[in-house]
Amino acid sequence: MARHLYHCPLRWADMDAFGHVNNVVFLRYLEEARIDFMFRLKPESDGPSFSGGSVVARHEIDYLRPLVHRHSPVTIESWVTNLRAAALTIAYEVKDPETADSPEVVYARASTVVVPYDLKAERPRRITAYEREYLEKYRDDAGPGGLVA
């Protein structure tokens, strides 16, 4: 099972008065990772794809430890935990991966329910076969922290 990796830079403005990344900023980081993941799916011959529209129906996030400003990016790992006819759930871990010099550090675990949306018709739509084929490559029923969705 593949995971999408996004390397998110930390910005000085992301810090709050306590010197760590503000909780709301984590949602922006997840958005950046989600857009990078979903918009890699190119429309097939001008057919529908997520670049044609999607909406967030739900966010859930657990903050595990403070993330402070530094010059190296944080890694956001994303994968699909639930794939239905007209919605999908993306799980995330915001972390520093394990290296030879240090163990893995997880700052937050989260999930987002995304609904494909037809912008012209102004209503939700079903996931296409083309989209499903792409998303299945990143599917793992284990949610953040290894919990089965």
Secondary structure as GFF3:
##gff-version 3
##sequence-region A 1 149
A	DSSP	beta_strand	4	8	.	.	.	ID=ss1
A	DSSP	three_ten_helix	12	14	.	.	.	ID=ss2
A	DSSP	alpha_helix	23	38	.	.	.	ID=ss3
A	DSSP	three_ten_helix	44	46	.	.	.	ID=ss4
A	DSSP	three_ten_helix	50	52	.	.	.	ID=ss5
A	DSSP	beta_strand	54	63	.	.	.	ID=ss6
A	DSSP	beta_strand	74	83	.	.	.	ID=ss7
A	DSSP	beta_strand	88	96	.	.	.	ID=ss8
A	DSSP	beta_strand	105	118	.	.	.	ID=ss9
A	DSSP	beta_strand	123	124	.	.	.	ID=ss10
A	DSSP	alpha_helix	129	136	.	.	.	ID=ss11
A	DSSP	three_ten_helix	144	146	.	.	.	ID=ss12
###
